[in-house]
């Protein structure tokens, strides 16, 4: 069975044709529970997200700040497994018809088995993987299996990336390029800053892939700011925080993430 890289590409192209950025949301699998996480993703799509990244919870998430680390800890203490991540992808995609990716560090895939992981992700209807800590020069085997199963390989670039390095990364990637807006970990920020715009400009000079910006976006004003220069706006910690703030009230958490998705979706459409 083939994965949904084509659906991902079509979704990003459709947003561009509408003269707006795509809204890409992130939520970890198994948070606050497996079923609750699936419901939250559906609510985010219902609120207006175009794409969702499902986080594979990790005990040492080097890119993720304290909010997502808290959610990962809750999921891991709840016993979340890779099978639950695949189920989350499958049910979220089946219910919405929208593209769903997995964001994961490399170690869980390496231990699980590349062929097994890519085959199961494709069978679940996944669109691909974001791999923040897989070096491009060590990614050939992964990319071979991902290509075989119709999955995107999304690499992360940072403001510190030199132009030559950007060209190497974008040549190996597919789907889109994840541009980290600043050096550091995920989390909400007061301002996304000019570094992100410069990084998008430099990345676009090396590739025709869409460039989507994450790290720091938490509200409609920031979403509008980033949408003015990026192909996609990625939001994670703000969604996770809404669920944490609901303090176990599932209905309130779902309403909160649906509302935030609606505000952000309006933000990415106000690009003028």
C-alpha positions in Angstrom: 0.0 0.0 0.0 1.3 3.5 -0.9 1.4 6.4 1.5 -0.1 9.8 1.0 2.8 12.1 -0.1 0.8 13.1 -3.1 -2.1 14.2 -0.9 0.4 16.3 1.2 1.7 17.9 -2.0 -1.7 18.6 -3.3 -2.8 20.1 0.0 0.1 22.5 0.1 -0.4 23.4 -3.5 -4.1 24.1 -2.9 -3.2 26.5 -0.1 -0.8 28.3 -2.4 -3.4 28.5 -5.1 -5.7 30.2 -2.6 -2.9 32.8 -1.9 -2.4 31.7 1.7 -0.1 29.6 3.8 -1.1 26.1 5.0 -1.8 25.6 8.7 0.1 22.6 10.0 -0.7 21.5 13.6 1.3 19.2 15.9 0.0 17.0 18.6 1.7 14.0 20.3 0.1 10.6 20.0 -1.2 9.2 23.3 -1.8 12.6 24.8 -3.8 12.9 27.0 -4.7 9.3 26.1 -4.6 7.5 22.8 -8.3 8.0 22.2 -8.1 11.6 23.5 -5.2 12.3 21.2 -7.1 11.1 18.2 -10.1 13.2 19.2 -7.9 16.2 19.6 -6.4 15.8 16.1 -9.9 15.5 14.6 -10.9 18.7 16.5 -7.9 20.5 15.1 -8.7 19.5 11.6 -12.3 20.5 12.2 -11.1 23.9 13.3 -9.3 24.5 10.1 -5.8 22.8 10.1 -4.7 21.6 6.7 -2.1 19.1 7.9 -1.3 17.4 11.2 2.0 16.2 12.5 1.6 13.3 15.0 4.4 13.3 17.5 5.9 10.0 18.5 6.6 10.6 22.2 10.2 10.3 23.2 12.0 10.2 26.5 14.7 12.7 25.4 13.1 15.0 22.9 16.0 17.3 22.0 14.0 19.7 19.8 11.0 20.0 22.1 10.6 22.5 24.8 8.9 22.0 28.3 5.3 22.0 27.1 5.7 19.2 24.6 8.1 17.3 27.0 5.3 17.4 29.6 2.8 15.9 27.0 5.3 13.3 26.0 5.9 12.3 29.6 2.1 11.9 30.1 1.9 9.8 26.9 4.8 7.6 27.9 3.6 7.1 31.4 0.3 6.0 29.8 2.1 3.3 27.9 1.9 4.7 24.4 3.5 2.4 21.8 4.4 2.8 18.1 1.3 0.8 17.3 -0.7 3.5 19.0 1.0 6.1 16.8 0.0 4.2 13.7 -3.5 3.8 15.0 -3.7 7.6 15.6 -2.5 8.3 12.0 -4.9 5.8 10.6 -8.0 7.0 12.4 -7.2 10.7 12.0 -6.7 10.3 8.3 -9.7 8.0 7.7 -12.0 10.4 9.6 -10.9 13.5 7.7 -9.2 12.6 4.5 -6.5 15.1 5.4 -2.7 14.5 5.3 -1.2 13.2 8.5 2.6 12.9 9.1 4.6 11.5 12.0 7.3 13.6 13.7 9.8 11.4 15.4 13.4 11.1 16.4 15.5 8.5 14.7 16.1 6.0 17.5 12.6 4.6 17.8 12.5 3.9 14.0 16.0 2.4 14.1 14.9 0.0 16.9 11.5 -0.8 15.3 13.0 -1.4 11.9 12.9 0.9 8.9 11.0 -1.4 6.5 8.4 -2.3 9.2 7.9 1.4 10.2 7.5 2.7 6.6 5.2 -0.2 5.6 3.0 0.3 8.6 2.9 4.1 8.2 1.9 3.8 4.5 -0.8 1.2 5.4 -2.2 3.6 8.0 -2.5 6.3 5.3 0.4 8.4 6.6 1.8 11.1 4.3 5.4 10.9 5.6 7.8 11.6 8.4 9.6 14.6 9.9 13.0 13.5 11.1 14.7 16.4 13.0 17.8 14.4 14.2 18.5 12.2 11.2 21.6 13.5 9.4 21.0 13.8 5.6 24.2 11.9 4.9 23.0 8.9 6.9 19.4 8.9 5.5 19.8 7.0 2.2 18.3 3.7 3.5 15.4 5.5 5.1 14.7 7.5 2.0 14.8 4.4 -0.2 12.1 2.8 2.0 10.1 6.0 2.3 10.1 6.4 -1.5 9.1 2.8 -2.1 6.1 3.3 0.2 5.0 6.8 -1.0 6.1 8.7 2.1 7.6 12.2 2.3 10.9 12.7 4.1 10.8 16.1 5.7 14.1 17.5 7.1 14.6 20.4 9.4 16.8 23.4 8.6 17.8 26.1 11.0 19.0 29.7 10.8 22.6 28.4 11.4 22.4 26.3 8.2 24.9 27.5 5.6 23.6 27.9 2.0 25.6 24.8 0.8 24.1 22.7 3.7 20.6 24.0 2.8 21.1 22.8 -0.8 22.2 19.3 0.4 19.2 19.0 2.8 16.6 20.2 0.3 17.9 18.0 -2.4 17.4 14.9 -0.2 14.0 15.9 1.2 10.5 15.6 -0.1 7.0 16.9 0.8 8.2 20.2 2.3 11.1 21.7 4.3 10.6 22.3 8.0 12.3 25.7 8.7 13.0 26.2 12.4 12.4 29.9 13.0 15.1 30.2 15.6 17.9 28.4 17.4 16.5 26.5 20.4 13.6 24.3 21.3 9.9 24.4 20.6 7.6 26.7 22.6 5.6 29.9 22.3 7.5 33.1 21.7 6.6 36.8 21.8 7.9 37.3 18.2 9.0 34.9 15.5 11.5 37.4 14.2 13.3 38.2 10.9 15.6 35.1 11.1 12.7 33.0 9.9 12.1 35.1 6.8 15.7 35.1 5.9 15.9 31.3 6.3 12.8 30.8 4.1 14.4 33.0 1.4 17.7 31.2 1.5 15.9 27.8 1.5 13.7 28.7 -1.4 16.9 29.6 -3.4 17.9 26.0 -3.2 14.7 24.1 -3.9 11.2 24.2 -5.2 9.8 22.4 -2.2 7.3 24.3 0.0 9.0 25.9 3.1 7.0 25.7 6.3 8.0 27.5 9.5 7.7 26.2 13.0 9.0 27.0 16.5 7.4 29.9 18.3 4.1 30.5 16.6 1.2 30.5 19.0 -1.5 33.0 17.9 -3.2 34.4 14.9 -1.1 37.5 14.8 2.1 35.5 14.6 0.5 33.1 12.1 -0.3 36.1 9.9 3.3 37.3 10.2 4.8 34.0 9.1 2.1 33.4 6.4 3.3 36.5 4.7 6.6 34.8 3.7 6.2 31.0 4.3 4.3 28.3 2.5 3.1 26.8 5.8 2.8 27.8 9.5 3.5 25.0 12.0 2.0 25.2 15.5 2.6 22.7 18.3 3.2 23.9 21.8 0.1 26.2 21.8 -2.2 23.3 21.0 -0.6 21.1 23.6 -0.9 23.9 26.2 -4.6 24.3 25.5 -5.1 20.6 26.4 -2.9 20.9 29.5 -4.9 23.9 30.6 -8.1 22.0 30.4 -6.8 19.9 33.3 -8.4 16.6 32.4 -11.7 18.0 31.1 -11.7 16.4 27.6 -14.6 18.4 26.2 -13.0 21.6 27.3 -9.7 20.6 25.8 -11.2 19.6 22.5 -13.2 22.9 22.3 -10.0 24.8 23.1 -7.9 23.3 20.3 -10.7 23.6 17.8 -11.0 27.3 18.7 -7.3 27.8 18.4 -7.2 26.1 15.0 -9.9 28.4 13.8 -8.1 31.5 15.0 -4.8 30.3 13.4 -6.6 29.3 10.2 -8.0 32.8 9.9 -4.5 34.2 10.6 -2.9 32.3 7.7 -5.6 33.6 5.4 -4.9 37.3 6.2 -1.7 37.6 4.3 -2.2 41.0 2.7 
